[in-house]
């Protein structure tokens, strides 16, 4: 009887040479002989390279690694087979890795699956939380934009029939609503487009990708600082305009 198990990893993964070496060393210690299958961004495929050959790749932006599959087999009793696939969107961590295990022993299958999962958990970066947010921020933001737009339209129609004495307050409310809608939409758009800079879903971090990632982290810090300054500026400008309208 064969026991099959699988697990899908849905958090961000940053695969470094050290982490991949620990993972493959674990397979070797378990008596599992493995082979690698690698695909690059330009659709170049490397069939059964060694881990050293993979880590020696230039890994530039045009030829960066986008898919890495580890397939292993244990021939000693209890026999087992393992497939670990790192593949997914660099933007959204809806699925970054998948583990499939098969063995004639339930204990061995569970052991392999749990230990491999724990090794991949070690590859989870601090920005993983923001990657998960990105997966749902657009539909959520769209919902709020539609909802607030409806409120703004109602306020606009009510303000159109208001008396002159309350016209200033109506205009202020409309300005607030419009600013809020624009802010939400702008934030969702920027967060989605620039998310790869501060929170990539899947990253193979060696070669030139190290330099690119260091650059992206610096840009991320500049962007976050700019958002704080911009938010303060928008708040001051809104108060100024509101006072001017009154």
C-alpha positions in Angstrom: 0.0 0.0 0.0 1.2 3.5 -0.9 0.5 6.5 1.2 0.3 9.8 -0.6 0.4 13.3 0.9 0.7 16.9 -0.4 0.9 20.4 0.8 0.7 23.8 -0.9 2.7 26.7 0.4 0.8 30.0 0.2 3.3 32.4 1.8 6.1 34.3 0.2 9.3 32.3 -0.3 12.9 33.6 -0.6 15.1 30.7 -1.6 18.7 31.4 -0.7 21.7 29.1 -1.4 22.0 28.2 2.3 18.3 27.2 2.6 18.3 25.2 -0.6 21.5 23.4 0.5 19.9 22.6 3.9 16.8 21.2 2.1 18.8 19.0 -0.3 21.1 17.9 2.5 18.0 16.7 4.4 16.9 14.7 1.4 20.4 13.1 1.2 20.4 12.3 4.9 17.1 10.5 4.4 18.6 8.3 1.7 16.8 10.1 -1.1 18.5 10.6 -4.5 17.3 13.7 -6.1 17.5 15.5 -9.5 16.7 19.1 -10.3 14.6 20.7 -13.1 15.1 24.5 -13.6 13.4 26.9 -15.9 14.6 30.5 -16.5 12.6 33.6 -17.4 13.5 33.4 -21.1 12.1 29.8 -21.1 15.5 28.2 -21.0 15.3 24.8 -19.3 18.1 23.1 -17.4 17.5 19.4 -17.2 19.1 17.6 -14.2 21.7 20.2 -13.3 23.6 19.9 -10.0 22.7 22.3 -7.2 26.1 23.9 -7.6 25.5 24.5 -11.2 22.1 26.1 -10.4 23.6 28.4 -7.7 26.4 29.4 -10.1 23.9 30.8 -12.6 24.1 34.6 -13.3 20.4 34.8 -12.3 20.0 38.2 -14.0 16.7 39.9 -14.5 16.4 38.6 -18.0 17.5 35.1 -17.2 16.5 34.7 -13.6 15.2 31.4 -12.2 11.4 31.3 -12.2 10.9 27.6 -11.5 12.8 25.0 -9.5 11.6 21.4 -9.1 13.3 18.8 -6.9 12.4 15.2 -7.5 13.7 12.5 -5.3 13.4 8.8 -4.7 14.3 6.5 -1.9 14.9 2.9 -2.9 15.7 1.5 0.6 12.8 0.3 2.7 10.5 2.0 3.4 10.6 3.4 -0.2 9.5 6.9 -0.8 9.3 9.5 -3.5 9.3 13.3 -3.1 8.5 16.2 -5.4 9.1 19.8 -4.3 8.1 22.5 -6.8 9.0 26.2 -6.3 6.9 28.0 -8.8 4.5 30.9 -8.7 3.9 34.6 -9.3 6.6 37.0 -8.2 3.8 39.4 -7.4 1.2 37.3 -5.4 2.0 34.5 -3.0 -1.2 32.6 -3.8 1.0 29.5 -4.4 4.8 29.6 -4.2 5.7 25.9 -3.5 4.0 22.5 -3.5 5.2 19.3 -1.8 4.1 15.9 -2.9 5.2 12.8 -0.9 4.5 9.1 -1.5 5.7 6.2 0.6 4.8 2.6 1.6 5.0 3.8 5.2 2.6 6.3 6.7 5.1 7.3 9.3 7.8 8.0 6.7 5.4 10.0 4.5 4.3 12.2 7.4 7.9 12.6 8.5 9.1 13.7 5.1 6.2 16.1 4.5 6.5 17.8 7.9 10.2 18.2 7.8 10.2 19.5 4.2 7.4 21.9 5.1 9.4 23.2 8.1 12.4 23.8 5.9 10.4 25.8 3.5 8.9 27.8 6.4 12.4 28.9 7.1 12.4 30.5 3.7 9.4 32.8 4.7 10.6 36.4 4.7 9.3 39.2 6.9 7.4 40.8 4.0 5.2 37.7 3.5 2.3 39.4 5.3 2.2 42.2 2.8 2.3 39.8 -0.1 -0.8 38.1 1.2 -2.5 41.5 1.6 -1.8 42.2 -2.1 -3.7 39.2 -3.2 -7.0 40.6 -1.9 -6.4 44.4 -1.8 -7.8 45.2 -5.3 -11.2 43.6 -4.9 -11.6 45.0 -1.3 -10.5 48.5 -2.4 -12.8 48.3 -5.4 -15.7 47.5 -3.1 -15.0 50.5 -0.9 -14.6 52.7 -3.9 -18.0 51.8 -5.2 -19.6 52.1 -1.8 -18.0 55.5 -1.1 -18.8 56.7 -4.6 -22.5 56.0 -3.9 -22.3 58.0 -0.7 -20.6 60.8 -2.5 -23.2 60.9 -5.2 -25.9 61.0 -2.6 -24.2 63.8 -0.8 -23.7 65.7 -4.1 -27.4 65.5 -4.9 -28.4 66.5 -1.4 -25.9 69.4 -1.6 -27.3 70.6 -4.9 -30.6 71.4 -3.3 -29.2 72.8 -0.1 -29.6 76.5 0.8 -26.8 79.0 0.4 -26.2 79.1 4.1 -25.2 75.4 4.1 -23.5 75.3 0.7 -20.1 75.6 2.2 -20.5 72.6 4.4 -21.9 70.6 1.4 -18.9 71.5 -0.7 -16.6 70.5 2.1 -18.2 67.1 2.4 -18.1 66.5 -1.3 -14.4 67.4 -1.4 -13.7 65.0 1.5 -15.6 62.2 -0.3 -13.8 62.8 -3.6 -10.4 62.9 -1.9 -11.1 59.7 0.0 -12.1 57.8 -3.2 -9.0 59.0 -5.1 -6.8 58.1 -2.1 -8.1 54.5 -1.9 -7.9 53.9 -5.6 -4.4 55.4 -5.8 -3.1 53.4 -2.9 -4.5 50.1 -4.3 -3.0 50.8 -7.7 0.5 51.8 -6.4 0.5 48.9 -3.9 -0.3 46.4 -6.6 2.2 47.7 -9.2 5.1 48.2 -6.8 4.5 45.2 -4.6 7.3 43.3 -6.3 9.7 45.9 -5.0 8.9 45.5 -1.3 7.2 42.1 -1.1 8.0 39.6 -3.9 6.0 36.4 -3.7 8.8 34.1 -4.9 12.4 35.0 -5.1 15.5 32.9 -5.9 18.1 35.0 -4.2 21.6 34.5 -5.6 23.7 36.0 -8.4 22.5 39.4 -9.7 19.2 39.0 -7.9 21.0 39.9 -4.7 21.9 43.3 -6.1 18.5 43.8 -7.6 16.8 42.9 -4.2 19.1 45.3 -2.3 18.2 48.0 -4.7 14.5 47.2 -4.4 14.7 47.4 -0.6 16.3 50.8 -0.8 13.5 52.0 -3.2 11.0 50.5 -0.8 12.3 52.6 2.1 12.2 55.7 -0.1 8.6 54.9 -1.1 7.4 54.3 2.4 9.1 57.6 3.5 7.4 59.4 0.6 4.0 57.9 1.5 4.3 59.2 5.0 5.3 62.7 3.8 2.7 62.7 1.1 0.0 61.7 3.6 0.9 64.5 5.9 0.9 66.9 3.0 -2.5 65.8 1.8 -3.9 66.2 5.3 -2.6 69.7 5.6 -3.8 70.6 2.0 -7.2 69.2 2.7 -7.6 71.3 5.9 -6.4 74.3 4.0 -8.9 73.8 1.2 -11.7 73.1 3.6 -11.1 76.3 5.5 -10.8 78.2 2.2 -14.2 76.8 1.0 -15.9 77.8 4.3 
